[in-house]
Amino acid sequence: MKKYIREEDWVPADNMHMERAAHNAIRETGNSLIVAGPGSGKTELLAQKATFLLQTGRCPWPKKILAISFKVDAANNLRDRVQMRCGQALARRFDSMTFDAFSKSIFDRYRRGLPEGFKVQQYNVNLKMKQAIEAAFLSVDEEFARTANVGNQEKYLTARQFPLSPNDQSIAVLGDVWRHMLRQPNPDLNFQMIMRLTDYILMVNPKVKAILQQTYSHIFLDEFQDTTDIQYDFLKTCFLNSPANFTAVGDDKQTIMGWAGAKEKIFETYSNDTKARPFPLTMNWRSAPRLIRFQNYLVDQLLKKPAIAVPSDLWGDIEGEVRMCFFPDHNRERQYLLDQISGWLKNGQLAPRNICILVKQKTEYYSPALIELFSKHGIKARDETELQDLLTEPFPVFIADALELVFSSRSATAWDNVFRFLVFINQSYEDDQMLSLRRKTITFFKNARNNFNNGRLNSAGFNLLIGEIAKYANIKKVKDNYPQYKDGKWLRKIMEAMTTYLLKQYTLTGNMLTALDALRGADTIPIMTIHKSKGLEFHTVIFVGLEDSAFWSYQTSTTPDNNTFFVALSRAKERVLFTFCQTRPLPTRGGGTQYANGIQQIHQLINNFSEIDIHNEIS
Ligand SMILES: Nc1ncnc2c1ncn2[C@@H]1O[C@H](COP(=O)(O)OP(=O)(O)OP(=O)(O)O)[C@@H](O)[C@H]1O
């Protein structure tokens, strides 16, 4: 076995320069809390810390690190970074997943350990449970359902941790509702319910809890500011008062999940419970200095928090641009954006994927007109709403890479990705089995190339090829390793969406590589909601439709709304644009016109930033 590196000899992978507090946080032996702003390298710090723990033997074989993120793509991104930093062999002891996937994996394995009345055999994951839960309350206790002042019944069902106290009447009803729902054949459960039940499994089965605690020596918590009450209770049940060491990273200015139940004062609670040492980071590695000054200005004025971010010395002091643009209507706006973007794209100065257009909600209000005009001038843009989720799912991404290998034998990246996926789902293999897997995979793709890359495929051939690839990967192993695919429905749904899109593109272009580019959005400007921009970064970010008071009314908006705006803004590396129109047609509101009643509010705030550039077409 490879020797561990001595702690005093360890240096960050890729010789990455890090600020002092980050170095200290990596080497901290106790629990820690790293609170830091956007672009401060929180995710990078977790990847480096994992590398440190695995390479120095602080996390000794066979112990593992568990990293919990909120979104599937964030979990994948962290896993990839660790693999890159310390290689596949060590990274096999780094489990990176979402809270939901983690609890579901325990639930699927141990749900027979639930107490009588709560046992679940087969079940379905259903994210839309509001009506079913309300119906369950009604059928268990109609009077309670109609009169009890418990607020949202869907939330109320999972508001209490098990075991429920028998003395309180309202809680007795809660227990009855749970039993009623779980009695149904193949009951539907949402992730909150699954997590509460998993928590219960661990409470009543100390052996299961012990297995978990023996497996993981270190727990990483990414985006910790968004942790909900249910998740925090679950985390405590799993690991609090165990030898596991906690590292939480987050940013209180990036709390955007208030609507989804983010726990209040989560940092204080966690610090009290774990006695975590704080490590504040101040560097912002992502954005140019002028953008950081703008972010600091908004942190101070809008979020009313101390603004401490400093730029890295990789930038010149005046680099970065913040521009506000005023137009009489959306036609002038889109023409201006077309002119600007054409200029930026000229001679490949900027890739389309490095520009992002953001709207608050309802991309369909804004994107069709932009996409239409851009496409007339040879610029591709697309609404990412449907495809974004798909492209963060490991199995469709694997299939896309595998197709690329069938149609282009020279793609080293596709081969790396495909093989990494196969290694991951065959984690238990010994070295000689891995070698054999490599040989078999090379042969599989050689054969697939001979059989399928020899003329245009019809839809039957296309589906056959996808089926062959899925069979080669072994769907059972895929399901075993990705809890979200276990019940098969979600997997079917995303695969159907993917193959439909891909087949359409292939039929249009006759070229699989072009179709794959279209699927991945290569050479395409993404249009998305500000929520979806979380965790991403772009050279240029354009906020469209800021005059819409539904978008942004900062005087009346809540902290999470302000935070969401701030998070989206902090995705920009070098340039940010805000556009306002005096009038704008709103297609889905009966073709009406929206007037700019929000314009006076936010524009004042942005306008007062001393380094703002203005483009004004309103006479
Ligand atoms: N020490 C470093 N040196 C140079 N670049 C870095 C360093 N740490 C991070 N970066 C780069 O800065 C950017 C932001 O890093 P990262 O995504 O880790 O930050 P974050 O704090 O998790 O961001 P956010 O909370 O805004 O999503 C990335 O492009 C990353 O590669």
The ligand as a Tripos MOL2 file, in Angstrom:
@<TRIPOS>MOLECULE
LIG
   31    33     1     0     0
SMALL
NO_CHARGES

@<TRIPOS>ATOM
      1 N1         -6.5680   29.2930   -3.5360 N.pl3     1 LIG1
      2 C1         -7.0510   29.5890   -4.7360 C.ar      1 LIG1
      3 N2         -6.2640   30.1250   -5.6930 N.ar      1 LIG1
      4 C2         -6.7510   30.4390   -6.9260 C.ar      1 LIG1
      5 N3         -8.0230   30.2320   -7.2920 N.ar      1 LIG1
      6 C3         -8.8640   29.6950   -6.3880 C.ar      1 LIG1
      7 C4         -8.4290   29.3510   -5.0580 C.ar      1 LIG1
      8 N4         -9.4860   28.8500   -4.3820 N.ar      1 LIG1
      9 C5        -10.5170   28.8820   -5.2500 C.ar      1 LIG1
     10 N5        -10.1470   29.3760   -6.4430 N.ar      1 LIG1
     11 C6        -11.0070   29.5950   -7.6200 C.3       1 LIG1
     12 O1        -11.9750   30.5910   -7.2500 O.3       1 LIG1
     13 C7        -13.2780   30.2530   -7.7150 C.3       1 LIG1
     14 C8        -14.2170   30.1090   -6.5410 C.3       1 LIG1
     15 O2        -13.8400   28.9680   -5.7650 O.3       1 LIG1
     16 P1        -14.9260   28.0560   -5.0240 P.3       1 LIG1
     17 O3        -15.9670   27.6400   -6.0140 O.co2     1 LIG1
     18 O4        -14.1990   27.0130   -4.2790 O.co2     1 LIG1
     19 O5        -15.4970   29.1580   -4.0560 O.3       1 LIG1
     20 P2        -16.7730   29.1040   -3.0850 P.3       1 LIG1
     21 O6        -16.3860   29.8920   -1.8870 O.co2     1 LIG1
     22 O7        -17.1910   27.6920   -2.8740 O.co2     1 LIG1
     23 O8        -17.7990   29.8860   -3.9940 O.3       1 LIG1
     24 P3        -19.3620   30.2580   -3.8370 P.3       1 LIG1
     25 O9        -19.7480   30.1570   -2.3960 O.co2     1 LIG1
     26 O10       -19.4120   31.6560   -4.3520 O.co2     1 LIG1
     27 O11       -20.0920   29.3210   -4.7680 O.co2     1 LIG1
     28 C9        -13.0980   28.9810   -8.5250 C.3       1 LIG1
     29 O12       -12.9240   29.3520   -9.8780 O.3       1 LIG1
     30 C10       -11.8380   28.3630   -7.9640 C.3       1 LIG1
     31 O13       -11.1780   27.5510   -8.9070 O.3       1 LIG1
@<TRIPOS>BOND
     1     1     2 1
     2     2     3 ar
     3     2     7 ar
     4     3     4 ar
     5     4     5 ar
     6     5     6 ar
     7     6     7 ar
     8     6    10 ar
     9     7     8 ar
    10     8     9 ar
    11     9    10 ar
    12    10    11 1
    13    11    12 1
    14    11    30 1
    15    12    13 1
    16    13    14 1
    17    13    28 1
    18    14    15 1
    19    15    16 1
    20    16    17 2
    21    16    18 1
    22    16    19 1
    23    19    20 1
    24    20    21 2
    25    20    22 1
    26    20    23 1
    27    23    24 1
    28    24    25 2
    29    24    26 1
    30    24    27 1
    31    28    29 1
    32    28    30 1
    33    30    31 1
@<TRIPOS>SUBSTRUCTURE
     1 LIG1         1 GROUP 0 **** ****
